[in-house]
Amino acid sequence: MTYSATITSKRQLTIPIMLYKQLKLEKTRKVIVSVENGIIKIQPALNFVNQVAGSFEMPDKYKNMDIDKIIKTAKESYFKEKFKNKLS
């Protein structure tokens, strides 16, 4: 199905209500916007995450860890590296 939409002077695009409902979007939900062959594609971010799930190999240091522990460890490592010179 094809719908018409308008881009505002602030570069905002209103998604037609039928598409909004069909995609089960919410007001503050993130979406992925991409361009393929000159066509703008918009998809819910969670759908994109589900599509690429399993596409990347898990680093050895994270194998056999639950997801919460992986996230915590990755954040600690990132911020330790980012601020290592500022803490001395």
C-alpha atoms as one frame of an Amber mdcrd trajectory, in Angstrom:
protein
   0.000   0.000   0.000   1.298   3.470  -0.830   0.591   6.591   1.214   1.328
  10.277   0.780   3.195  12.257   3.451   4.646  15.753   3.813   8.110  16.791
   4.947   7.938  19.929   7.117  10.302  22.901   7.082  12.026  21.223  10.060
  12.691  18.098   7.920  10.113  16.109   9.907   8.009  13.445   8.257   4.634
  12.393   9.640   4.051   8.672   9.260   0.506   7.946   8.050  -1.617   6.498
  10.869  -2.274   3.207   9.049   1.470   2.527   8.732   2.067   3.710  12.289
  -0.476   1.188  13.585   0.654  -1.580  11.236   4.248  -1.271  12.487   3.035
  -0.974  16.105   5.095   2.166  16.600   4.943   4.269  19.750   5.610   7.992
  20.190   9.161   7.684  21.520  10.118   4.409  19.837  13.338   4.336  17.822
  13.362   3.430  14.145  16.102   2.602  11.672  16.159   4.822   8.571  18.135
   3.639   5.567  18.357   4.273   1.831  18.400   1.459  -0.717  18.481   2.242
  -4.438  17.209   5.768  -3.775  14.294   4.552  -1.622  14.025   5.580   2.036
  13.258   2.615   4.299  11.958   3.018   7.855  11.676   0.032  10.172  11.245
  -0.395  13.918  14.670  -0.635  15.565  13.723  -3.833  17.373  12.945  -5.531
  14.043  16.420  -4.566  12.821  18.035  -5.951  15.985  16.132  -9.205  15.534
  17.225  -9.415  11.881  20.925  -9.119  12.703  20.786 -11.238  15.858  23.244
 -14.069  15.492  25.042 -12.366  12.595  28.019 -11.389  14.720  30.424 -13.708
  16.444  30.539 -13.356  20.225  34.019 -12.346  21.479  35.584 -15.097  23.600
  35.652 -12.896  26.703  31.817 -12.715  26.632  31.059 -16.365  25.879  29.073
 -18.190  28.573  27.962 -14.860  30.149  24.342 -13.828  30.440  23.331 -10.687
  28.531  23.096  -8.454  31.628  26.650  -9.365  32.633  27.881  -8.765  29.066
  26.310  -5.296  28.999  27.709  -4.391  32.434  31.200  -5.619  31.549  31.195
  -3.867  28.163  30.066  -0.561  29.706  32.699  -0.748  32.446  35.404  -1.466
  29.888  34.238   1.338  27.576  34.068   4.015  30.268  37.316   2.904  31.902
  39.087   3.341  28.555  37.292   6.581  27.701  38.127   8.314  30.970  41.471
   6.702  31.873  43.474   9.906  31.247  40.925  12.143  32.971  41.006  10.219
  36.251  44.762  10.590  36.806
